[in-house]
């Protein structure tokens, strides 16, 4: 992640932070309301029957009508508040260049959870300047909790009732006691290698958690709910906001480049500072820093 000194070189970063939080919260409220309208209190079978879900990269990788509606809302609001800025969204692709201000957006991170009614999915909105995240917000839709950060100004949690708290990673100092979050690809080939890595890693840590939303995983590192997160094949919209939030809460973060794609299979890592060196060495030892291409 970029250093805090860089925040002073972009005086509009606080405006970008304000927009990120406002738009992410607005989209999260929309997603929360639309779920009950689209699902009618039912799960995946009801959505499939109503033709409100389609497959993307594989038959197990879904996109719902609410994903596309949420992204359309976010695009419209950002165009109103920040006309002329570039945009990269999971569902609608890019407009503009990585240079200058670009908004990187996941309208629903954790779509499978959303589809089935598992309450762990989020809206993620980040502002990048020349490919580096300077502001970001991730809203846990089901709980109404906002995680947000501005480069060089720390990370904050805003609860549904408006209560705020500064985010800090855990003070853990031994990988053997680490609770590590991760995620898995939709393609079978990459999953085979990810399964091998879990088999190597699991005996050497406390335990693994698979939540189903990389953006929330990264925020949980920031909040001290887990000690670390690693995952292969994330796209920029998966980590652009969450990695900034984790870094501003003290995490040591390793991310792909701003133009990376899921297909390349590069690894994203965020860990509490007290275990960062040891975890990096362990992940390198088992080959987890190597990309797992599709």
C-alpha positions in Angstrom: 0.0 0.0 0.0 1.2 3.6 -0.5 2.8 5.4 2.4 0.9 7.9 4.5 3.2 10.7 3.1 1.5 10.4 -0.3 -1.8 11.4 1.1 -0.6 15.0 1.4 0.1 15.1 -2.4 -3.6 14.7 -3.2 -5.6 17.3 -1.3 -9.0 16.0 -2.6 -8.5 12.6 -0.8 -10.9 13.6 2.0 -13.6 14.5 -0.6 -13.0 11.1 -2.2 -13.4 9.4 1.2 -16.7 11.2 1.9 -18.0 10.1 -1.5 -16.9 6.5 -1.0 -18.7 6.2 2.3 -21.8 8.0 1.2 -22.2 6.0 -2.0 -21.3 2.6 -0.4 -23.9 3.1 2.3 -26.5 4.2 -0.2 -25.9 1.1 -2.4 -25.8 -1.2 0.7 -29.3 0.1 1.7 -30.5 -0.6 -1.8 -29.1 -4.1 -1.8 -30.6 -4.8 1.6 -34.1 -3.8 0.5 -33.9 -5.4 -2.9 -33.0 -8.8 -1.5 -36.4 -9.2 0.2 -38.1 -8.0 -3.0 -36.2 -10.3 -5.4 -36.0 -13.4 -3.1 -39.4 -13.0 -1.4 -37.9 -14.5 1.8 -36.7 -17.6 -0.1 -33.2 -18.7 -1.2 -31.4 -19.6 -4.3 -34.1 -21.8 -5.9 -36.6 -18.9 -5.9 -34.1 -16.6 -7.6 -33.1 -19.2 -10.2 -36.8 -19.8 -11.0 -37.4 -16.1 -11.5 -34.5 -15.7 -14.0 -32.9 -13.2 -11.7 -29.5 -15.0 -11.6 -27.0 -16.0 -14.3 -23.6 -17.7 -14.4 -20.4 -15.8 -15.1 -16.9 -17.6 -15.2 -18.3 -21.0 -14.3 -21.8 -22.4 -13.6 -21.0 -22.0 -9.8 -20.1 -18.3 -10.2 -23.4 -16.3 -10.1 -24.4 -12.8 -10.8 -27.8 -11.6 -9.7 -30.0 -8.8 -11.0 -29.3 -7.0 -7.8 -25.5 -7.0 -8.5 -26.1 -5.2 -11.8 -28.7 -2.8 -10.3 -26.3 -2.0 -7.4 -23.4 -1.2 -9.8 -25.7 0.9 -12.0 -26.7 2.9 -8.9 -23.1 3.4 -7.8 -22.0 4.5 -11.3 -24.8 7.0 -11.5 -24.1 8.5 -8.1 -20.3 8.7 -8.7 -20.9 10.4 -12.1 -23.1 12.9 -10.3 -20.7 13.6 -7.4 -17.4 13.2 -9.3 -18.1 13.8 -13.1 -15.2 12.8 -15.3 -13.6 10.2 -13.0 -12.7 6.8 -14.3 -14.6 3.7 -13.1 -13.9 0.0 -12.8 -16.8 -2.2 -11.7 -17.0 -6.0 -11.5 -20.1 -6.2 -13.6 -19.8 -3.4 -16.1 -16.1 -3.2 -16.7 -13.9 -0.2 -17.0 -14.3 3.4 -18.3 -11.4 5.8 -18.4 -7.8 5.2 -17.4 -6.0 3.9 -14.4 -4.2 7.3 -14.3 -5.8 10.0 -12.3 -8.9 9.3 -10.1 -10.5 5.9 -10.7 -13.3 4.3 -8.7 -13.0 0.6 -8.2 -16.3 -1.0 -7.1 -17.8 -4.4 -6.2 -21.5 -3.9 -6.1 -22.0 -7.1 -4.0 -18.9 -8.9 -2.8 -20.1 -12.4 -1.7 -22.8 -12.9 -4.2 -23.1 -16.6 -3.3 -23.8 -15.7 0.3 -26.3 -13.1 -0.9 -28.0 -15.7 -3.1 -28.4 -18.2 -0.3 -29.2 -15.7 2.4 -25.9 -16.2 4.3 -25.5 -12.8 6.1 -21.9 -12.1 4.9 -21.9 -9.9 1.8 -20.7 -6.4 1.2 -20.7 -3.3 -1.0 -17.1 -2.1 -1.7 -16.2 1.3 -3.1 -12.6 2.6 -3.4 -11.1 5.7 -4.9 -7.6 5.2 -6.5 -5.2 7.9 -7.7 -2.8 6.7 -10.3 -3.6 3.1 -9.3 -3.2 3.5 -5.5 -6.1 3.4 -3.1 -6.5 6.7 -1.2 -10.1 6.2 0.1 -12.4 3.3 0.6 -15.5 2.0 2.2 -16.8 -1.6 2.7 -20.4 -1.9 4.0 -21.4 -5.2 5.6 -24.9 -5.1 4.2 -26.7 -7.5 6.5 -25.4 -5.9 9.7 -25.3 -2.3 8.5 -21.7 -1.9 9.5 -19.3 0.4 7.5 -15.6 -0.1 7.5 -13.8 2.9 6.0 -10.3 4.5 5.6 -8.6 7.5 4.1 -4.9 7.1 3.3 -2.8 8.4 6.2 -5.7 8.9 8.5 -6.4 5.5 9.9 -9.4 3.1 9.6 -12.8 3.4 11.2 -15.8 1.2 11.9 -19.3 2.9 11.9 -22.0 0.7 13.4 -25.6 0.9 12.3 -26.5 3.1 15.2 -23.8 5.6 14.2 -21.3 4.5 16.9 -17.7 4.8 15.6 -14.5 3.1 16.6 -10.9 3.1 15.4 -9.8 -0.2 13.8 -6.6 -1.9 14.9 -5.2 -5.3 14.1 -4.7 -7.9 16.8 -1.4 -7.9 18.8 -0.7 -11.5 18.0 3.0 -12.5 17.8 2.9 -16.2 16.8 1.6 -17.7 13.6 0.9 -20.9 15.4 -1.9 -19.1 17.2 -3.2 -17.2 14.1 -6.8 -17.4 12.8 -6.4 -17.0 9.1 -9.2 -16.2 6.6 -9.1 -17.3 3.0 -11.2 -17.9 0.0 -11.4 -20.3 -3.0 -11.8 -19.9 -6.7 -14.7 -21.1 -8.8 -12.6 -23.0 -11.3 -11.7 -26.6 -10.4 -8.1 -26.4 -11.4 -7.2 -23.5 -9.1 -9.2 -25.1 -6.3 -7.0 -28.2 -6.4 -3.9 -26.1 -5.7 -5.7 -24.0 -3.1 -6.7 -27.2 -1.3 -3.1 -28.4 -1.3 -2.0 -25.1 0.3 -4.7 -25.4 3.0 -3.4 -28.9 3.8 0.1 -27.5 4.2 -0.9 -24.4 6.2 -3.6 -25.8 8.5 -1.3 -27.9 10.8 0.9 -24.8 11.4 -1.8 -22.2 12.5 -4.7 -22.0 14.9 -7.4 -22.4 12.3 -8.9 -21.3 8.9 -12.0 -19.3 8.3 -13.8 -19.1 4.9 -16.4 -16.3 5.1 -17.1 -15.9 1.4 -16.3 -12.2 0.9 -12.7 -11.1 0.5 -13.6 -7.5 1.2 -15.1 -8.5 4.6 -12.1 -10.8 5.2 -9.7 -7.8 4.8 -11.9 -5.7 7.1 -11.9 -8.4 9.7 -8.1 -8.3 9.7 -8.4 -4.5 10.3 -10.9 -5.1 13.1 -8.9 -7.8 14.8 -11.6 -10.4 14.2 -9.1 -12.6 12.3 -5.3 -12.3 12.4 -4.6 -12.6 8.6 -6.2 -13.2 5.2 -4.7 -14.6 2.0 -6.3 -15.5 -1.3 -5.4 -16.1 -4.9 -7.1 -14.7 -7.9 -8.7 -11.6 -6.5 -9.6 -8.8 -8.9 -9.0 -5.1 -8.0 -12.6 -4.6 -6.9 -12.2 -7.4 -4.3 -9.3 -5.7 -2.5 -9.1 -2.0 -3.5 -11.1 -0.8 -0.5 -10.5 -3.6 2.0 -6.7 -3.7 1.6 -6.5 0.1 2.3 -8.7 -0.4 5.4 -6.5 -3.2 6.6 -3.3 -1.3 6.0 -4.6 1.8 7.8 -5.5 -0.4 10.8 -1.8 -1.5 10.9 -1.8 -4.6 8.8 1.1 -5.5 6.5 -0.5 -5.9 3.1 0.7 -7.5 -0.2 -1.6 -6.8 -3.2 -1.4 -7.4 -7.0 -1.0 -4.5 -9.4 -3.9 -2.1 -10.1 -4.5 -3.7 -13.5 -4.3 -7.3 -12.3 -7.0 -9.8 -13.2 -8.4 -12.8 -11.4 -7.2 -15.0 -14.3 -3.6 -14.3 -13.4 -4.1 -15.8 -9.9 -1.8 -13.5 -7.9 -2.0 -13.6 -4.2 -3.4 -11.0 -1.8 -2.2 -11.1 1.8 -3.0 -9.0 4.8 -1.7 -9.8 8.3 -1.4 -8.4 11.8 2.1 -6.8 12.0 3.3 -9.0 14.8 3.1 -12.1 12.6 3.7 -10.6 9.2 7.3 -11.7 8.7 6.7 -15.2 10.1 3.5 -15.6 8.0 5.2 -14.4 4.9 8.0 -16.9 5.4 5.5 -19.7 5.9 3.4 -18.8 2.9 6.6 -18.6 0.7 7.8 -21.9 2.1 4.6 -23.7 1.0 4.4 -21.9 -2.3 1.5 -19.6 -1.6 3.2 -16.5 -2.9 3.3 -18.1 -6.3 0.5 -17.2 -8.7 -2.2 -19.8 -9.5 -3.3 -18.9 -13.0 -6.7 -20.0 -14.3 
